[in-house]
Amino acid sequence: MRVRGAIESYLDDWAETGMNWEKWMEEVDSSKREFARLVGAVTGEVSMHGSASQAINAVASSFDYSGKRNKVVVTEADFPTVVFIWKACLRLGITLEIVPVVEGEIDPASYERYVDDRTLITCIPQVYYQNGFKQDIALIAEMAHKKGSLVFVDAYQALGTEPVDVRQMDIDILVSGNLKYLLGMPGSAYLFVKQELIPRMKPTSTGWFGQENPFAFNIRDFRYAGDARRFDTGTPIVIAAYAAREGMRIINEIGVSRIKPWIDELSRYAIREIEKRGFSTTSPKDIAKKGAVTSIQVPSPQDAEAQLKKRGIIVSARGPVVRLAHHFFVTPEDIDRALDSLEEIVGLKSKG
Ligand SMILES: Cc1ncc(COP(=O)(O)O)c(C=O)c1O
């Protein structure tokens, strides 16, 4: 309701005033403030983007790859967009290495083998989108930093349910979109870049909003903004900023430290029920290694997703599984309802 109210306040204002530039920019700034609060950063380290992919493109366009340190390390647990963006950079001279997933997990020690003194940036998905496997960011960051690599974290599947502190975890760059656990709408994603790193990064993905003074309108004077505004391009997706601000405010008000134990409780319940009912999961059984995603193996995941949707239950089909994604408002009864329906669907399928 609150997020809807925020979107409606944009629409009301739009109908009344048409363009309310100052208010729009205020909303974008306050959404950045909420994001900064969520990850333990300051607002000047945060930029807003239309999608996580756009934010990652801004990052990828910011470095010079002509030197010796031109290697990018990604993982098989990365959301494909991350790997595609870096693959597109192969023609700029990067080399790319992919850390493998073995039985649904990544052994932290395997980063040791892939990250070396030629690695510019190590990309770590905090939570694996397919099965919820969670990585120890601080541990991997320490190892990557020892080798002189920057640390990039994709927190899209974690933020809002897992505590994130960019200083404690020693993260250089972090991205997340708002569509999932941050209760936002499509069209908003946020990028954190550590203040000390910002001057080193010169995005070619840029525009007038990335300039020190966007309103100077002087094409002879090109000057990046000194803070994270330099990753801005053009007019932000203002309506999505309204929704994002309110969604993140809800999470900040409740506090991830209070949400997290409930997520763990639901994970334990879901795994127990999945096994009790004869399904299997590819999610880690050890809750300490698990985020909010719980996977269930079913014969035809796309079909199961569509049939559950008809019953008002939203899951996502990803490869061989459907994915449950719990949040603070989900109850064990909701999980039961999803599993009851899934049993029926799978049962019906085997009869037909
Ligand atoms: C972990 C992760 N990273 C990146 C993305 C891509 O986000 P976007 O569509 O905003 O580019 C997703 C989308 O689901 C995701 O789950």
The ligand as a Tripos MOL2 file, in Angstrom:
@<TRIPOS>MOLECULE
LIG
   16    16     1     0     0
SMALL
NO_CHARGES

@<TRIPOS>ATOM
      1 C1         21.2740  -11.5120   -9.2150 C.3       1 LIG1
      2 C2         20.7390  -10.7070  -10.3590 C.ar      1 LIG1
      3 N1         21.5610   -9.8490  -10.9910 N.ar      1 LIG1
      4 C3         21.1400   -9.1130  -12.0370 C.ar      1 LIG1
      5 C4         19.8410   -9.2080  -12.5060 C.ar      1 LIG1
      6 C5         19.4410   -8.4170  -13.6950 C.3       1 LIG1
      7 O1         18.7380   -7.2820  -13.3410 O.3       1 LIG1
      8 P1         18.2000   -6.2460  -14.4130 P.3       1 LIG1
      9 O2         17.1010   -6.9210  -15.1710 O.co2     1 LIG1
     10 O3         17.7050   -5.0930  -13.5790 O.co2     1 LIG1
     11 O4         19.3130   -5.8620  -15.3020 O.co2     1 LIG1
     12 C6         18.9420  -10.0690  -11.8680 C.ar      1 LIG1
     13 C7         17.5630  -10.1570  -12.3340 C.2       1 LIG1
     14 O5         16.7800  -10.9830  -11.9350 O.2       1 LIG1
     15 C8         19.4050  -10.8510  -10.7760 C.ar      1 LIG1
     16 O6         18.6120  -11.7140  -10.1350 O.3       1 LIG1
@<TRIPOS>BOND
     1     1     2 1
     2     2     3 ar
     3     2    15 ar
     4     3     4 ar
     5     4     5 ar
     6     5     6 1
     7     5    12 ar
     8     6     7 1
     9     7     8 1
    10     8     9 2
    11     8    10 1
    12     8    11 1
    13    12    13 1
    14    12    15 ar
    15    13    14 2
    16    15    16 1
@<TRIPOS>SUBSTRUCTURE
     1 LIG1         1 GROUP 0 **** ****
